[in-house]
Amino acid sequence: MRMIRLRSLLASRLAGWSLAWLLGALTLWAAIGLLAVSGWFISAAALAGLATVAAYGFDYFRPAAIIRFFAIVRTAGRYAERLASHNAALGLLSDLRQRVFARLASLPDERLRLTRSARLMHRLVADIDLLDQFPLRVILPWCWASLLLALVLGFHALLAPELFWAVLPGLLLAWLLPWVGLWYGGRLARLDVELGEQRREQLLDSLRLMTPLLLWQRWQTRQQDFVEQDQRCLQGQNNMQRLTSVLALLQQGALALAIGMLLWQAPALLAAEALNVPWLLAALLAVLGLNEAMLPLAGSFVSLGLSQAARDRLNAVAAYEPAVAAPGVRPASPWSLQLEDVSTRQPGALYGPQAVSLTLHSGQVMHLRGPSGSGKSTLLQLLAGEPLAFSGQRRLNGRDYADWDWRGCIGYLPQQVDIFDLSLAVNLRLGNPQASDEQLWQVLEDVGLRDWAAAIGLDAPLGELGSRVSGGQARRIALARLLLAERPILLLDEPFAGLDAATRSQVLAALCRRQARGLLLIVSHQPLAISGVVVLDLSPGVDERSQAALE
């Protein structure tokens, strides 16, 4: 994954952001125009009413039509701008999630283990969501405010050059004041992100350790520590809000200065008949209308700091370059897998596989069985290359795992599978981007999903986290994706969960056919209804040294 750069975020959905900018600019222009024209029309109509003769020649209809036009554009534009900007923002978030997940999928296991789950989840959800603040609350507001400032100044210059010079200092000051928060606001935002993550991790750790904390009578102390951390977070948020409020107040003062200077210059212009009262009121209300475009700038640099903090944390994942122990040295068939007196366990676990010995050759199928908690998944993770502490020997084709670049040889299906908010075809092609439609249909038939896929089509979206498919379907889609990768060694953790007997037999037969020249290791609570299966029983009390037997 390329490093995330804030200035490149708009390029992801350039058409959508351009439409949002155009609609927003029209909306703000209509809002200022509505105030200015309304002020001019009301005052002009009042003056025309006072001068009875002149009133007969006053055109009431065209100004009223212009006012209705501005009102309609303002209302419709605001609604359309919200739709366009949120559509672009959601599309940007979808693109970012795909990029980050693709990068995580390429990381070696040791990198993922160095990143705590709470922090990783925060990066994948909260940090990605923070990035949309850059276009929504920084780029678009500054573009709108700058454009409308130029239009309002141009309007005053057309009315009278003296008005232009009168309002110029105040309006420029209102535009420049938010830059005061560039450094301080960014620092507060980064501190808020850091404190928020610390608070989240402290809460999750406290809940996980609730039982020992209660037993050792440390819960109250832990609770007090969390309350203090929470107060620090709230104080940081208050500081950001205070900065935004102070800058907004100073902006109001600058706009008030512009209005004061305009009113100070007005008598001389009226006396010289260079300006009349209706146009003076229009100029005054145009300055007031500019407040709607200027106000969002006060908090823009806080939003910029939040986006920068999120970018830096996500880039920390992208910046990692995995090292390969033996580049270019890959094992080849015939395949053999050996474990000699291997013992391992998950960090913090009380039990794991002990003194396991096995030998598996090309074309063989091994069934790992045992009750829940006996270490089946742990052993499979060790074989998949996860950096678990272990003792004993772990060999592939007669050589130690560390001697091989084996990552393209081993395919691993964990208990928790990932389905992305993409079409069925794209989800499958994550295993093999070059797979043809015929290959997709064949692998779907192998996992018992062809009829279901034919009913919905390969282009059917699967929803966020696979929300549009059942758990069993999601698991088989992940298995099909793994089969498309054509790895000679497959390690499958509960691939038949939720399947009926007929579907289980169909999927097992397809697996055996595809792995006829490779190795197949399956963790399953159901028996494997094929002949010649090597069984490894990890039930407590079973002598692991003699576990391997034919089922």
N, C-alpha and C positions, 0 to 999 in steps of 0.2 A: 504494500500500500504506500502510495506517495504521501509525503508529509502534508498534513492539512494546513492550508494557508487561508487566512480569513478573506483576503482579496479575491481568492478563487471561488468562494462559495456562490457568488452570483452567477458564475459561469455554468453551474450545474443546471439551473433552470432559467436561463437568460431571458427567454421569451416571456415566461411567467412573471419574473421580476420587472421586466420592462413594461408589461401591461399594468402591473400593480403601481408602478411609478407614475405612469401616464394617468391612470384613473385617480390616484391620490392627488396629483397636481391639479387636475380638473376640479376635483372636489374642493380643495382649498381655494383655488381661484374663484369658484362659484360662491364660496362662503364670504370671501372678501368683497366680491362684486355685489352680492346680495345686500350686504351692509351699506356699501358705498352708494349704490343706486337707490336703495330704500331711503337713505338719509337725504339724498338729493331730491328724490321725488316728493317726499313729505314736506320738506321745506319749500320747494318750488311751488307745490300745489297750494301751500298755505299763503305764500306771497301772492300767487295769482288770485287767490280768493279775496285777498285784501284789496287788490287792484281790480275792481269790477270790470273795467273795460278790457284790461289785458287778459282777464280770465277766459273771455270768449275765444281767444286764440291759443289757449294752452292745450297741448296735446296730452290727454290723460291716458290714452290707450297704449301707445308704444312703450312708455316707461313701465306701465303695469305688466305688459307682456314680457318685458325684459326681466322684471322681478320674478314673475312666475317661472321663466326659463331658468334663472339662477337657482331658484328654490328646487326645481325638479332635478337639475344637474347635481346640486349638492346632495340631495337625498339619494338619488339613484347611484351617483358616483361613490358615495360612502359605502353603500351596500356592495356594489360591484368591486370596489377596491378591497374590502374585507375578504370577499370570496377569492379574488385573484391572489392577494398576498398570502392568505392562509393555504391556498392550493400550492403555491410555490414553496412555502415553508415546509409543508408536509412532504412534498416531493423531495426537497433538499434533505430532510431528515431520513427519508427512505434511502436515498443514495448514500448518505453517510453511514447508515447502519449496515448496508451491504458491504461498503468498503472496509469498515472496521471488523465486521464478522469474517470477511474473507481473509483479512490479515491475521486475526486470531486463529483461524483454521490452519494457517501455515506456520504458526509458532510451534516450537518444540515443547514437549510437556514440562521441561524444567522451567521454562519461562512462565507458563501458566501457573505452576505451583508457587513461584516466587511472588505472584500477585494474589493477594488475599481475595476471597470470593466477594466480600462486601465491597471492596474497592473496585474490583473488576466490574461488578454489576453497576456500580455508580458510574463508571466510565462509559459503559454501553448504553445506559439509559439517561441519567441526569446530564452528563457532560455533552452527549450528542444533542440533547434537547436545548442546552444552553447556546449552542452555536447558531441557532436561528435568530438569536437576539441581534447578531451583527447586521444582517440585512434589514430586519424588521424595525429595530430600534436605534440603529446608528446610521446606516447608509441612506435608507429612504427618508427619514426625517430631515437629515442634513441637506439632501438634494431638494426636497420640497421647500424647506425654509429658505435656502439660498435662491431658488427660482422665484418664490413669492416676494422675497425681499427686493430682488431686482425689479420685479414688475411694479411693486408699490412705489419704489423710488422713481421708476420711469413715469408712473402716473403723476406723481407730484411735480416732476420736472416739466411734464407737458402742461400742467395747470399754471405753474409759475416757477421759474428758476429759484426764486427766493424761498419757496416752500421746500424745494429739494434740499437746499443747503441748511434749512432750519431743522428738518427731521433727520438728516443724514447722521449726525453724531449719535443721537439716541438709538436709532435703528441698528447702526453698526455695533454699538456697545451691547445691545441686546443679543446680537449675533455672536459677538466675541466672548461674552461672559462665560458661557458653558465650557470654553476651553480651559478655564481655571481648574475644572475638575478632571482634566486629562490625566494628571499624575496621581492626585490624591484619590480620585474616584476609582481608578484602576487598581490602586493598592488596596483599597477597602474591599473591592470586589474579589480580588484574589484571596484576601484573608477570609472573606465570607465562605468561599468555596472550600478552603482548607479546614476551617472550623466546622463547617457543615459535614464534611466527610469524617472528621474525628468524632463528632457527635453521633453520627450514624453507626460507625464501627463500635463505639463504646456501648451504644444501646444494644447492638446485635451480640457483642461479646457478653454483656451482662445477662441477657436472656439465655444465652447458651450455657452460661456458668451459674445459673440461678440456684440449682440444687447444691453444688459445693459451697457457694457463697452463703446460702442459708445455713448449711450444716456447720460452717466455720464462723458463723455469726459476723459475716463481713458484708452482708447485703445492705445494711444501712449506710455504711461507709461508701460502698459503691454507688448507692443511690444519690448520696450527697455529691459525689464527684460528678455524676451525670448532670445533676441540677446546676452545678457550677459551670460545666461545659455548655449547657443549654443557655445559661445567662450570658456567657461570652458570645455565643452565636447571636442571641437577640440584641446584645449591645452593638455588635458589628452591623446588623441589619438596621438598627436605629441610626447608626452613624451614616450609613449610605442614604437613608431617607432624609436625615437632617441636611446632608450635603445637597441633595436634590432640591429640597425645599428652600434652602438659602439661595441657591443659584436661580431658582424660579422667582423668588422674591426680588432679587437683584435685576432680573430681566424685566419684571413688572415696573420696577423703578426706572429702568432705561427707556421703556416704552412711554411711561409717564413723562419723562424728560422730553421725548420727541413730541408728545402732544402739547406740552407746555411751550416748547419752542415754536410749534406751529401756531398756537394761539397768540403768542407774543408777536409773531410776524404778521398775523392776519389783519389787525386794524389798518396798518399802512397800505396793505394790498387792497382792502375794501375802499379806503379813502381815495386811492388812485384809480379805482374802478378796474384794476387788473384782475380782480376776482370778485365773484358774488357770493352771497351767503349759501345758497344750495351747494355750490361746488366746494366751498370751505367745509361744510358739514360732510360732504362725500370724502374729502381728503382726511378729515378727522376720523371718520368711521373706518376708512381703509387701514389706518394705523392700528385701530382697535382690533380689526379683523385679523391682522397679521399675528396677533397673540396666539391664535389657534395653531399656526405653523411653528411659532417660536417655542412654545411651552415644552414640547417633547424633547427639545435639545438639552434641557437641564439634567435629565437622567441618562443621556446617551452614553457618556463616558463610563458610567457605572456598568451599563450593559456591555460596553466594549471590554471592560476588564473581566466580566464574567465569561464572555466568549473567548478571550485570550487565555484565561485559566483553563477552560475546557479544552481548547486547542492544544495547549502544552501538555496536558495530562494524556490526551489521546495520542499525541505524537510520541510520547514516551513509550507507548506500545509499538508504534510503527517503526521507531528508531532501532529496535532490537534486531540484530542480525544473528541468526542462529549459526552456531559452529558445527561443522560435520567432522566427526572423529576421523573418518577415513574417506576423504572425498574421492568419488569415482570408483570405489571398490564396492561392488554389489554382489551379493550371493546369487547363485544360479542353480537351476535344477540339475540333478535330482535333489529334493529337499529333505532335510532331516532336522528335527528339533529335539534337544536333549536338556533335561534338568537333572542335576545330581545333588541330592540332599539340600534342596532349596527351602529356606524358611523366610517369611516376610510378613509384614502387617502394615496396616495403614497407620499414619502418625496418630498417636493417642489411643489406638485401638488396644483392647485387652487380648485379642486372639487373632490369629492369622494362620495360613497354611504352614505346616511344620514338616521338615525333612521330606519334601516331595521329590520323587525321582520318576522320570518318565522318558521314553524315547518314541518319537513319532516320525514316520517316513512318508514319502510321497504317496498320495492316494489314500492315506488313512484318515479316519474320522475319530476324534476323541470326544467323549461325553464327560464333562465335568459336572458331577452331581453332589448333592449334600444339602442339609437343611440351611435355612437362612442364617447368615452370620458365620458360616463355616469357612469363608475365605475364598469362595469360587471367583467372585468378581475381582478380588484383590490379586489372585494369581493370574487372572486374565490380563489385568492392568500391567502387572510386571512383565508378562510376555509381550504386551504391546509396546513396551519400552518406557513406561512411566518411571520416573526416578525414585522408586521406593527403596528404602534400605533393605538389603537382603543378605543372606549368607548362602553359600553353596555355589554351584556352577550353572551358568545359563549359556548354552551354546546353540549356534545355528550353523548347519552344515559343517560341524566339527570344530568351529572356531567361536571364540567368545563374541558375544553381541557387540562389544566395544570395537571389534576389528572390522565391522561391516558398516556400510551406509545402507541400512536395511529399511529406511522409511518408505521407499517406494515398493517394498515387497510385502509389507504387513498391512492388512486392513482390519480395523477394529470397530465393532458396533457396540457402544456402551449402552447402559440401561436408559440413560437420558439422551434422546435424539433431538436434533435441531431441524425444524422445518421453517422455511423462510417465507415471507410475504411475497412470493413470486408464483409464477405458473407452475403446473406440474412438470412440464418439460424442462423448465429452467432449473427447478429443484433437482431433477434427476441428472441433468447435464453438469451439475457441480462435481459429480464423480468423473465425468468424461466429457469435456466441452465439445469434442468432435463426434459424439455419438449421433448416429442417424436416427430418424424416426422409427425405422424397422428395429433397430437395437433397443429403442425405448419400449416398443410394444412387446418385444421378446422378453425383456427383463420384467416387465409388468406381468406378463403371463407366468413367468417363473415364480413370482411372489404372490400369485393369485389375485391380481388387481386389474387384469386386462378388461374384464366385462365392466367393472366399475369405471375405469378410465375411458372406455369407449362411450359410456353414457354421458360423461361430463366433458370429455375432450382434453387433449394435451395442454391446451392453452388456458385451462380453468385455473384461476388463482386459488391458492391454498389457505390464504389468510395469515394474519400475524400469529406467529408461533404455531402454525398449522391449525388454527381455530376452526377451519371449515371441514376438517377431516377428523375421524375418530382416532383414539389412541392406537388401536391396532393397525389402522391404515397408515398413520404417520410412521409407525415402526417399520412397516413393510416398504414404505417409500424410501426411508433411510437405508434399509437393506438393499433395495434395488439400486440406489445410488452407489452403494459400496460395491455391488457386483459389477456395475459399469466400469469401475476403476480397474477391474481385472487384477486384483492382488493375488499372488500365488498362495499366501498364507492368510487365512481368515480366522479372526477371533470374534465370536459372536456371543454376546451376553443376553440371554433370554430372547432369541429371535422369534420364538413361537408364542410369546405371551399374548393371550386373548384370542388365539386361533382355535377353530374347531379341528377335530381329528382329521377330516378330509383335507382341509387346507394345509394343516401341519404336514401331512404326508406329501402333498404336492410340492410345498416349499422345500422340504428336506430332500426330496428326490432331485429337484433342480440344483440345490446346493452341491449334492454329491456329484452330479453330472458336471457342473462347472469346475469343481475342485478335484477332478479325477486325477490330475497330475500334480496337485498341490497338497496343502495341509488344511484341515478343517477342525477347529476346536470350538465346541458349543457348550455353553452353560445353559442348562435347562432343567426344570423340575419334572418335565414329562420324559418318559422313555423315548429313545430314538428307534423307530420301528424299521430298522434296516440291519442286515447281517454284517458281521465283522467290525462292529464299533468297539473301540477301545474305551473302557470306562475308568475314570479316575474319581474315586469316592473320597470326598473330603469330610465325611461325617466324623464327629469326635469319637475317639476310641478305635478308629480304623487305623491299622498300621500303614502309614503312607508309603513306606518302602516297598510294599507289595500291593499297592492299590490298583495299578494298571492291570486290567484284565479284559477279556472279551465279554461283551454283553450278550 
